[in-house]
Every structure is written in C-alpha cells, then in structure tokens.
C-alpha cells in the first residue's frame, strides 16, 4: 500500500494487525483469489496462502476453511454429475424398452427418484459454492514480498522539503486544508450538513473551480502519458459489484439504490466499474497493457471512520476522483504498479 504525503514522500505501509484495522483494510482492498491457488494437486500453494493471510494480520485458519469449503462443493458437484450420468443412461434404456414395447415402469420410477436427488444436490452445490465464495473473499490478494511486515511505515524515498511556514513570515500557519478553504470562502460545511447530513458540504467559488481544475489537470496529465479517459457509471448491478467488492460489507460500505428492476449500488471508486469493463471478454495479448484514466463521482458511507478527518472534505460521503487503472498480464502486474507509482510521484512533483 502506498500513499503520498504533502512532502511528496512515498511510504510503504505494513498490513495492519489489529482486528478492527484488518476489517477496515480488508473492506477496501480484498479481492477474490483464484480457487486454484488452494488446490495442492494442481499446483496450489497453501504455504504461500497462509503467509499472505498472516502478513495481513489475519487468522490462518481461513485457508483451511477455504480448502474444506472447496472439497465440499466439488464433492456435491461430482455426486450430482454421477447421478445425472445415471439418469441419462437409464433414460436411454427406457427409450429402448418402449421401442420394443416392453414394460419400463420400474426403470421410470427409478429415474424419477434419481432426478429428485439430482435436484437436491444441485441446490446443495449452489449453497456450498456461495459459502466457498464468501470464505475465499476473507483471504484477499497475495501480499507482495516487498510489503514491510509489522506496525511501522517504511520510508522508501522522498522528494522536496516541507517549509515551516510555506505562506511566508507573519502569515501564521501551517493551516489545514479546511482552514484554507474557509479563507477563500471555498466551501460551506454547515449548510452542506443541513442539506445532505453528516459530512455534507457545498463547494463554491474558488473551491469549486479548484476542484474542477484539478480533475481536468489530472485527466490531461494521464492522457498525455497514454491513458484512455473513461467516465464510469455510478450505479452498478449487484451481480457485478459482488465480483469487485466484499459481499459481507455491502451494507456497511456501500449505498444501495432501490426502486428499479434490480438491486443496484453506488460506486465507491471508479475501480469498481472499470474492473468489470472487460468482464467475460478475451483480450489479445498484444493489446495489453490497457491503461485507463478513470473519472467518477464516488459514494461511501464511511461508517467505520467516525471521528477521523471529521473536518474539511476528507472521508466525506460524496467526492470526485481521478485514478489510474490498468489491465495487463499477471507477469507484468508489479511492473505496471511501479509505473503507476512513478506517474503519481511525477504528478505531485
């Protein structure tokens, strides 16, 4: 995990170890891992899985839970397939007997009974698959070897210096962003809360213009470096959101939209719709990587951030964001991550 500070330092943050911190981190970053990674007979590595969970501060038992859930699901599938094969075989015998004008009543009754078992196992397999999906979501993506373990940040590099008083002598400070916005009459949190509730705000005057200018500057910055600008949908179907966010935290993190034909959720980041941009498509290798500049209005409940960044426009329920997103080969993933970091550092510099 990297973040950029006002002094343009790049900091690598270790995975949190307390349960509450882990919950917050997992809610934001966990993505499903391929189930093949847990199947030892086909090349899976349970040791790697346990090390990754441990690095996140989680309980290694979740790896065993995934393995057991996978075994139960596959067992139900195999039993169903075996019975379905038997149904197909017996059905052919029934047809053969009927063509010969012989009694097939006994076999027909057997087929009916087996079909009921097939239906029961199909339902059982679907329930076990749902349990498997929910369990594997607790694991999260593998933690990269370079991510520091422990509870302290590791400073990798920094650029520039932070002046004691960047506004000059006699100007006071340093000031928070909310104080600076108030100085230019750039936002109104009081009326914003009256209209939109907690953490609501109006951006106005130079505050509003600055917000628009930063978005345009960031978009142009990325487009000049080969990114395709994409303004994403803000409403996402539940079936799609389930593939890019944790189902168990939907109601805690996401706003739900009701009243339409199907359940929808408001995007918390353009990453979510962009993850599904090429869903169910086969991309030609020579077309990779595909770089996108995602622009979206984001909506977040921020229920777990009570008392944190409670002033200004941090951790608010609605905001605009420009971000880098890429689709690449797994073998090129870390290289692309370094490219994103370099682009981000250049932007701040």
MARMI-51526 format. One record per residue (C-alpha): residue number from 1; residue in three letters; x negated, y, z negated. Coordinates in Angstrom, 1 decimal. Each point is the difference from the previous one (the first is absolute). Example, Ala and Ser with C-alpha at 12.3 -4.5 7.8 and 13.67 -1.06 7.14 Angstrom:
! residues 2
    n  res      c1      c2      c3
    1  ALA   -12.3    -4.5    -7.8
    2  SER    -1.4     3.4     0.7
This chain:
! residues 349
    n  res      c1      c2      c3
    1  UNK     0.0     0.0     0.0
    2  UNK    -1.4     3.4     0.9
    3  UNK     1.2     3.5    -0.8
    4  UNK    -1.3     3.4     0.8
    5  UNK    -0.5     2.6    -2.7
    6  UNK    -0.2     3.8     0.3
    7  UNK    -3.8    -0.3     0.0
    8  UNK     0.2    -2.3     3.0
    9  UNK    -1.4    -3.0    -1.9
   10  UNK     0.8    -3.4     1.1
   11  UNK     0.8    -2.2    -2.9
   12  UNK     0.5    -3.8     0.0
   13  UNK     2.5    -0.9    -2.7
   14  UNK     0.0    -3.4    -1.7
   15  UNK     3.2    -2.0    -0.2
   16  UNK     1.9     0.8    -3.2
   17  UNK     0.1    -2.6    -2.8
   18  UNK     2.9     1.0    -2.2
   19  UNK     3.4    -1.5     0.9
   20  UNK     1.7     3.3     0.4
   21  UNK    -2.8     1.3     2.3
   22  UNK     0.0    -3.2     1.9
   23  UNK     3.7     0.4     0.6
   24  UNK    -0.4     3.5     1.4
   25  UNK    -2.9    -1.1     2.2
   26  UNK     1.8    -3.1     1.3
   27  UNK     3.1     1.9     0.8
   28  UNK    -1.9     2.2     2.3
   29  UNK    -2.5    -2.3     1.6
   30  UNK     1.1    -3.6    -0.1
   31  UNK     0.6    -1.6     3.4
   32  UNK     0.8    -3.6     0.7
   33  UNK    -3.0    -2.3     0.5
   34  UNK     0.1    -2.8     2.6
   35  UNK     1.2    -3.2    -1.7
   36  UNK    -2.7    -1.9     1.9
   37  UNK    -2.5     1.6    -2.4
   38  UNK     1.5    -2.2    -2.8
   39  UNK    -0.1    -3.3     1.9
   40  UNK    -3.4    -1.7    -0.7
   41  UNK     0.5    -2.8     2.6
   42  UNK     0.2     2.6     2.8
   43  UNK    -2.8     2.3    -1.1
   44  UNK     1.5     1.9    -2.9
   45  UNK    -2.2     1.3    -2.8
   46  UNK     1.6    -0.1    -3.4
   47  UNK    -3.2     1.2    -1.7
   48  UNK     0.1     3.2     2.1
   49  UNK     3.7     0.5    -0.8
   50  UNK    -0.7    -0.3    -3.7
   51  UNK    -2.9     2.4     0.1
   52  UNK     2.1     2.6     1.9
   53  UNK     2.8    -0.3    -2.5
   54  UNK    -2.5     0.3    -2.9
   55  UNK    -1.6     3.1     1.6
   56  UNK     3.5     1.6     0.0
   57  UNK     0.3    -0.7    -3.7
   58  UNK     2.8    -2.6     0.6
   59  UNK     0.6    -3.5    -1.3
   60  UNK    -1.6    -2.8     2.1
   61  UNK     3.0    -2.2    -0.7
   62  UNK     1.8     1.7     2.8
   63  UNK    -2.2    -1.8     2.5
   64  UNK     1.1    -3.4    -1.5
   65  UNK     3.6     1.2     0.2
   66  UNK    -0.4     0.8     3.7
   67  UNK    -1.5    -3.4     0.6
   68  UNK     2.8    -1.8    -1.8
   69  UNK     2.7     2.1     1.7
   70  UNK    -1.5    -0.8     3.4
   71  UNK    -0.1    -3.7    -0.8
   72  UNK     3.7     0.0    -1.1
   73  UNK     1.0     1.9     3.1
   74  UNK    -1.9    -2.2     2.4
   75  UNK     1.4    -3.1    -1.7
   76  UNK     3.6     1.2     0.5
   77  UNK    -0.8     0.8     3.6
   78  UNK    -1.5    -3.5     0.7
   79  UNK     2.9    -1.8    -1.7
   80  UNK     2.5     2.0     2.1
   81  UNK    -1.9    -0.6     3.2
   82  UNK    -0.2    -3.8    -0.8
   83  UNK     3.7    -0.2    -0.7
   84  UNK     0.8     2.1     3.2
   85  UNK    -2.1    -2.4     2.0
   86  UNK     2.0    -2.9    -1.5
   87  UNK     3.3     1.8     0.9
   88  UNK    -1.2     0.4     3.6
   89  UNK    -1.0    -3.7     0.2
   90  UNK     3.3    -1.2    -1.4
   91  UNK     2.0     2.4     2.2
   92  UNK    -1.6    -1.7     3.0
   93  UNK     1.0    -3.4    -1.4
   94  UNK     3.6     1.3    -0.4
   95  UNK     0.1     1.1     3.6
   96  UNK    -1.4    -3.3     1.2
   97  UNK     2.6    -2.0    -2.0
   98  UNK     2.8     2.2     1.3
   99  UNK    -1.1    -0.5     3.6
  100  UNK     0.1    -3.8    -0.7
  101  UNK     3.5     0.5    -1.6
  102  UNK    -1.3    -1.4    -3.3
  103  UNK     0.8     1.1    -3.6
  104  UNK    -2.2     2.9    -1.2
  105  UNK     2.1     1.1    -3.0
  106  UNK    -2.6    -1.1    -2.6
  107  UNK    -2.9     1.8     1.7
  108  UNK     2.2     3.1     0.5
  109  UNK     0.7     0.1    -3.8
  110  UNK    -3.7    -0.4    -0.6
  111  UNK    -0.8     2.9     2.3
  112  UNK     2.5     2.2    -1.8
  113  UNK    -1.5    -0.7    -3.4
  114  UNK    -3.5     0.6     1.3
  115  UNK     1.1     3.3     1.6
  116  UNK     1.2     1.2    -3.4
  117  UNK    -3.5    -0.8    -1.4
  118  UNK    -1.5     1.9     2.9
  119  UNK     2.1     3.1    -0.8
  120  UNK    -0.9    -0.3    -3.7
  121  UNK    -3.7    -0.2     0.8
  122  UNK     0.2     2.9     2.4
  123  UNK     1.5     2.2    -2.7
  124  UNK    -2.5    -1.2    -2.5
  125  UNK    -2.9     0.7     2.4
  126  UNK     1.3     3.5     0.6
  127  UNK     0.1     0.7    -3.7
  128  UNK    -3.5    -1.5    -0.5
  129  UNK    -1.3     2.2     2.9
  130  UNK     1.4     3.1    -1.7
  131  UNK    -1.6    -1.0    -3.3
  132  UNK    -3.3    -0.6     1.9
  133  UNK     0.1     3.4     1.6
  134  UNK     0.7     1.7    -3.3
  135  UNK    -2.8    -1.8    -1.7
  136  UNK    -2.6     0.6     2.7
  137  UNK     0.8     3.8    -0.1
  138  UNK    -1.5     0.0    -3.5
  139  UNK    -3.4    -0.8     1.3
  140  UNK    -0.7     3.0     2.3
  141  UNK    -2.6     0.3     2.7
  142  UNK    -3.5    -1.3    -0.8
  143  UNK    -2.2     2.5    -1.9
  144  UNK    -3.1     0.8     2.1
  145  UNK    -3.3    -1.0    -1.5
  146  UNK    -1.2     3.6    -0.1
  147  UNK     2.8     1.2    -2.2
  148  UNK    -1.5     0.5    -3.5
  149  UNK     1.4    -2.0    -2.9
  150  UNK     0.6     1.4    -3.4
  151  UNK     1.7     3.1    -1.2
  152  UNK    -2.2     2.8     1.3
  153  UNK    -0.2     1.8     3.3
  154  UNK    -3.1    -0.3     2.1
  155  UNK    -1.2     3.1     1.8
  156  UNK    -1.2    -1.0     3.4
  157  UNK    -0.9     3.4     1.4
  158  UNK     1.0     3.6    -0.2
  159  UNK    -0.2     3.1     2.2
  160  UNK    -0.1     3.7    -0.9
  161  UNK     0.1     1.6    -3.5
  162  UNK     2.8     1.1    -2.2
  163  UNK    -0.4     3.7    -0.9
  164  UNK     1.0     1.0    -3.6
  165  UNK     2.1     2.8     1.4
  166  UNK     0.7    -0.4     3.7
  167  UNK     2.1     3.1     0.1
  168  UNK    -2.8     2.2    -1.2
  169  UNK    -0.8     1.7    -3.3
  170  UNK     2.8     1.7    -1.8
  171  UNK     2.7    -2.0     1.7
  172  UNK     0.5    -2.5    -2.8
  173  UNK     0.4    -3.7     0.7
  174  UNK    -0.5    -2.6     1.1
  175  UNK     3.7    -0.3     0.8
  176  UNK     2.2    -3.0     0.6
  177  UNK     1.8    -0.3     3.4
  178  UNK     3.3     0.8    -1.7
  179  UNK    -1.5     3.3    -1.4
  180  UNK    -1.3     0.9     3.4
  181  UNK     3.4    -0.7     1.6
  182  UNK     1.7     2.2    -2.6
  183  UNK    -2.6     2.8     0.7
  184  UNK     1.1     0.2     3.7
  185  UNK     3.7    -0.7    -0.8
  186  UNK    -0.4    -3.1     2.0
  187  UNK     2.4    -2.4    -1.8
  188  UNK     2.9     0.0    -2.4
  189  UNK     0.2    -3.0    -2.2
  190  UNK     2.7     1.3    -2.3
  191  UNK     2.6     0.5     2.8
  192  UNK    -1.3    -3.2     1.6
  193  UNK     0.8    -2.0    -3.2
  194  UNK     3.5     1.6    -0.1
  195  UNK     0.7    -1.2     3.5
  196  UNK    -1.9    -3.3     0.2
  197  UNK    -0.5    -1.1    -3.6
  198  UNK    -3.3    -0.8    -1.7
  199  UNK    -3.1     0.8     2.0
  200  UNK     2.0     1.9     2.6
  201  UNK    -1.4     3.1     1.6
  202  UNK     0.4     2.6     2.8
  203  UNK    -3.1     0.8     2.1
  204  UNK     0.3     3.6     1.2
  205  UNK    -1.9     2.8     1.6
  206  UNK    -3.7    -0.8     0.4
  207  UNK     0.4    -3.2    -1.9
  208  UNK     2.4    -1.4     2.6
  209  UNK    -2.3     1.4     2.8
  210  UNK    -3.1    -1.6    -1.6
  211  UNK     1.8    -3.4    -0.2
  212  UNK     0.9     0.2     3.7
  213  UNK    -3.5     1.2     1.0
  214  UNK    -1.7    -2.8    -1.9
  215  UNK     2.1    -2.6     1.7
  216  UNK    -0.7     1.4     3.4
  217  UNK    -3.7     0.4    -0.7
  218  UNK    -0.2    -3.6    -1.3
  219  UNK     1.9    -1.3     3.0
  220  UNK    -2.1     1.9     2.5
  221  UNK    -3.2    -1.2    -1.8
  222  UNK     1.0    -3.6     0.4
  223  UNK     1.3     0.3     3.6
  224  UNK    -3.4     1.5     1.0
  225  UNK    -1.6    -3.2    -1.4
  226  UNK     2.1    -2.4     2.1
  227  UNK     3.0    -0.5    -2.3
  228  UNK     3.5    -0.3     1.5
  229  UNK     2.4     2.3    -2.0
  230  UNK     3.2    -1.8    -1.1
  231  UNK     2.9     1.5    -1.9
  232  UNK     1.6    -3.0    -1.8
  233  UNK     3.6    -0.8    -1.0
  234  UNK     0.7     0.9    -3.6
  235  UNK     2.7    -2.7    -0.4
  236  UNK    -1.2    -3.6     0.1
  237  UNK     2.1    -3.2     0.2
  238  UNK    -0.2    -2.2    -3.1
  239  UNK    -1.3    -3.0     2.0
  240  UNK    -2.9     2.2     1.3
  241  UNK    -0.8     1.6    -3.3
  242  UNK    -0.2    -3.4    -1.7
  243  UNK    -3.0    -0.8     2.3
  244  UNK    -1.9     3.2    -0.9
  245  UNK     0.9     0.6    -3.7
  246  UNK     0.6    -2.0    -3.1
  247  UNK     3.6    -1.2    -0.3
  248  UNK    -0.2    -0.2    -3.8
  249  UNK    -0.6     3.8    -0.2
  250  UNK     2.4     1.2     2.6
  251  UNK     2.5     1.5    -2.4
  252  UNK    -2.8     1.5    -2.2
  253  UNK    -2.0     1.6     2.8
  254  UNK     2.3     0.6     3.0
  255  UNK     3.1     1.9     0.7
  256  UNK     2.8    -2.1     1.5
  257  UNK     2.4     1.3     2.7
  258  UNK     3.5    -1.4    -0.1
  259  UNK     3.2     0.4     2.0
  260  UNK    -1.3    -1.2     3.3
  261  UNK     0.3    -3.4     1.7
  262  UNK    -3.1    -1.4    -1.8
  263  UNK    -2.2     0.8    -3.0
  264  UNK    -2.6     2.6     0.7
  265  UNK    -2.9     1.5    -2.0
  266  UNK    -1.7     3.4     0.3
  267  UNK    -3.7    -0.3     0.9
  268  UNK    -2.5     0.7    -2.8
  269  UNK    -2.8     0.4     2.6
  270  UNK    -0.4    -0.1     3.8
  271  UNK    -2.1    -3.1    -0.6
  272  UNK     3.2    -2.0    -0.5
  273  UNK     1.7     0.6     3.4
  274  UNK    -3.4     0.0     1.7
  275  UNK    -0.7    -3.5    -1.4
  276  UNK     3.1    -1.2     1.9
  277  UNK    -0.7     2.0     3.2
  278  UNK    -1.4    -3.1     1.7
  279  UNK     2.0    -2.6    -1.9
  280  UNK     0.6    -3.2     2.0
  281  UNK    -2.3     1.2     2.8
  282  UNK    -3.1    -1.6     1.4
  283  UNK    -2.7     2.6     0.5
  284  UNK    -2.8    -0.5     2.5
  285  UNK    -3.4     0.0    -1.7
  286  UNK    -1.5     2.5     2.4
  287  UNK     2.7     2.5    -1.0
  288  UNK    -1.3     0.1    -3.6
  289  UNK    -0.5     1.9    -2.1
  290  UNK     3.1     2.1     0.2
  291  UNK    -0.3     3.2    -2.0
  292  UNK     3.0     1.9    -1.1
  293  UNK     0.5     3.3    -1.7
  294  UNK     3.2    -0.5    -2.1
  295  UNK     2.1     3.0    -0.9
  296  UNK     3.0    -0.6    -2.3
  297  UNK     2.1     1.5    -2.7
  298  UNK    -0.5    -2.3    -3.0
  299  UNK     2.4    -0.8    -2.8
  300  UNK    -1.0    -1.5    -3.4
  301  UNK     1.8    -0.4    -3.3
  302  UNK    -3.3     0.2    -2.0
  303  UNK     1.7    -1.6    -3.0
  304  UNK    -3.3    -1.2    -1.4
  305  UNK    -1.7     3.4     0.1
  306  UNK     2.0     1.8    -2.8
  307  UNK    -2.2     2.7    -1.5
  308  UNK    -2.7    -0.4     2.7
  309  UNK    -0.6     3.0     2.3
  310  UNK     3.3     1.5    -1.2
  311  UNK    -0.6     3.4     1.5
  312  UNK    -0.6     1.1     3.6
  313  UNK     0.6    -2.1     3.0
  314  UNK    -1.8    -3.2    -1.0
  315  UNK     2.0    -3.2    -0.7
  316  UNK     3.2     1.5     1.3
  317  UNK     2.9    -1.9     1.5
  318  UNK    -0.3     1.4     3.5
  319  UNK    -3.0     1.2     1.9
  320  UNK    -1.6     0.0     3.5
  321  UNK    -3.1    -2.1     0.7
  322  UNK    -2.5    -0.5     2.9
  323  UNK    -1.9    -3.2    -0.2
  324  UNK    -2.3    -2.3     2.0
  325  UNK     1.2    -3.4     1.0
  326  UNK    -1.6    -2.6     2.2
  327  UNK     0.6    -3.5     1.5
  328  UNK    -3.1    -2.0     0.5
  329  UNK    -1.5    -3.5    -0.1
  330  UNK    -0.5    -1.3    -3.5
  331  UNK    -3.7    -0.2     0.6
  332  UNK    -0.1     3.7     0.8
  333  UNK     2.2     1.1    -3.0
  334  UNK    -2.8     1.2    -2.3
  335  UNK    -1.7     1.8     2.8
  336  UNK     3.2     1.9     0.8
  337  UNK     0.4     0.8    -3.7
  338  UNK    -3.4     1.6    -0.1
  339  UNK     1.0     2.0     3.1
  340  UNK     3.1     1.2    -1.7
  341  UNK    -2.1     1.1    -3.0
  342  UNK    -2.5     1.8     2.1
  343  UNK     2.8     1.8     1.8
  344  UNK     1.6     0.9    -3.3
  345  UNK    -3.3     1.4    -1.4
  346  UNK    -0.6     2.0     3.2
  347  UNK     3.5     1.5    -0.3
  348  UNK    -0.6     1.2    -3.6
  349  UNK    -3.5     1.2     0.8
